[in-house]
Amino acid sequence: MSSIYRNEDIAKCILRITVGLLILFHGVAKLGNLQTLDFIKNQLEGAGMHPIFAYGVYVGEIVAPLLIILGIYSRFGGFLIFVNMLFAIILVHTNDLLSLTEHGGWRLELQTLFLVGGLVIMLIGSGRYAIKPD
């Protein structure tokens, strides 16, 4: 196959930057709205977990995306996003698993894209265009 069609490293970079930026917006919004942290603490307490774990949302939505965007420990960053989204789906979105939006789309499309995006980055790594390629 022609080398023009072999751009795995560029594709990995595009995936990393896109997933990282999009989830980073959610983390920055949570920094600007501290009531969100109280909501997460209540969800955790309702599930029998300690509310201190609510601060993990900052790890999953700020630290992990920065690792991925920069290409530093991208696989670990992908894992953190994957775990973050598992918690979000289980704690907040369980009732939406079989729900559709008013436009006919699945209510968990965004959460699933972040979940799978984190998983894929964890599995394929950063590629060549990273500060610390893996």
C-alpha positions as CSV (number, residue, x, y, z in Angstrom):
1,M,0.0,0.0,0.0
2,S,1.2,3.5,-0.8
3,S,2.8,5.4,2.1
4,I,0.4,8.2,1.5
5,Y,-2.3,6.1,3.1
6,R,-0.1,5.1,6.0
7,N,-0.6,7.9,8.5
8,E,-1.1,6.1,11.8
9,D,1.0,8.6,13.8
10,I,-0.9,11.6,12.4
11,A,-4.2,9.8,13.2
12,K,-3.1,9.1,16.7
13,C,-2.1,12.7,17.2
14,I,-5.5,13.9,15.8
15,L,-7.4,11.5,18.1
16,R,-5.3,12.5,21.2
17,I,-5.8,16.2,20.6
18,T,-9.5,16.0,19.8
19,V,-10.4,13.7,22.7
20,G,-8.1,15.6,25.1
21,L,-9.5,19.1,24.2
22,L,-13.1,18.1,24.2
23,I,-13.0,16.5,27.7
24,L,-10.7,19.3,29.0
25,F,-13.5,21.8,28.3
26,H,-15.7,19.8,30.7
27,G,-13.0,19.8,33.4
28,V,-12.4,23.6,33.0
29,A,-16.2,24.2,33.3
30,K,-16.2,22.1,36.5
31,L,-13.5,24.4,37.9
32,G,-15.6,27.4,37.2
33,N,-18.7,25.8,38.7
34,L,-17.9,24.4,42.1
35,Q,-21.5,23.3,42.7
36,T,-20.8,20.5,40.3
37,L,-18.3,19.0,42.8
38,D,-21.0,19.0,45.5
39,F,-23.3,17.1,43.1
40,I,-20.5,14.5,42.4
41,K,-19.9,14.2,46.2
42,N,-23.6,13.5,46.8
43,Q,-23.6,10.9,44.0
44,L,-20.6,9.2,45.5
45,E,-22.1,9.2,49.0
46,G,-25.3,7.8,47.6
47,A,-23.3,4.9,46.2
48,G,-21.5,4.3,49.5
49,M,-18.2,5.8,48.5
50,H,-16.2,8.5,50.3
51,P,-16.9,12.0,48.9
52,I,-13.1,12.7,48.6
53,F,-13.2,10.7,45.4
54,A,-15.1,13.5,43.8
55,Y,-11.8,15.3,43.3
56,G,-10.9,12.5,40.9
57,V,-13.1,14.3,38.3
58,Y,-10.3,16.9,38.1
59,V,-7.8,14.1,37.4
60,G,-10.0,12.6,34.7
61,E,-11.1,15.8,33.1
62,I,-8.0,18.1,33.5
63,V,-4.8,16.1,34.2
64,A,-5.6,13.2,31.9
65,P,-6.5,15.3,28.9
66,L,-3.4,17.4,29.4
67,L,-1.3,14.3,29.4
68,I,-3.0,13.1,26.3
69,I,-2.8,16.4,24.4
70,L,0.9,16.7,25.1
71,G,1.7,13.1,24.5
72,I,3.1,12.4,28.0
73,Y,2.1,9.0,29.4
74,S,-0.8,9.0,26.9
75,R,-1.8,5.4,27.6
76,F,-2.2,6.2,31.3
77,G,-4.1,9.4,30.5
78,G,-6.4,7.3,28.3
79,F,-6.9,4.9,31.2
80,L,-7.8,7.7,33.5
81,I,-10.4,9.1,31.1
82,F,-11.8,5.6,30.6
83,V,-12.2,5.1,34.4
84,N,-13.6,8.7,34.8
85,M,-16.3,8.0,32.2
86,L,-17.1,4.6,33.8
87,F,-17.8,6.4,37.1
88,A,-19.8,9.1,35.3
89,I,-22.0,6.6,33.5
90,I,-22.5,4.4,36.6
91,L,-23.1,7.2,39.1
92,V,-25.0,9.7,37.0
93,H,-26.2,8.3,33.7
94,T,-27.5,4.8,34.5
95,N,-31.1,5.8,34.0
96,D,-30.1,7.0,30.5
97,L,-28.7,3.7,29.2
98,L,-31.8,2.9,27.2
99,S,-32.9,6.5,26.6
100,L,-33.0,8.5,23.4
101,T,-32.9,12.3,22.9
102,E,-35.7,14.3,21.4
103,H,-33.8,14.0,18.1
104,G,-33.6,10.2,18.2
105,G,-29.9,9.9,19.2
106,W,-28.8,7.8,22.2
107,R,-28.6,9.9,25.3
108,L,-25.2,8.6,26.2
109,E,-23.5,9.3,22.9
110,L,-21.0,11.8,24.3
111,Q,-20.2,9.8,27.3
112,T,-19.6,6.7,25.2
113,L,-17.4,8.6,22.8
114,F,-15.2,9.8,25.7
115,L,-15.2,6.3,27.2
116,V,-14.2,4.6,24.0
117,G,-11.8,7.4,23.0
118,G,-10.0,6.9,26.3
119,L,-9.9,3.2,25.8
120,V,-8.5,3.5,22.3
121,I,-5.8,5.9,23.3
122,M,-4.9,3.5,26.2
123,L,-4.6,0.7,23.7
124,I,-2.8,2.4,20.8
125,G,-0.6,4.9,22.6
126,S,0.6,8.3,21.6
127,G,2.3,7.7,18.3
128,R,5.4,9.5,17.1
129,Y,4.1,13.1,17.4
130,A,4.2,13.3,21.2
131,I,6.6,14.8,23.8
132,K,7.1,11.3,25.2
133,P,6.1,8.8,22.5
134,D,5.2,5.3,23.8
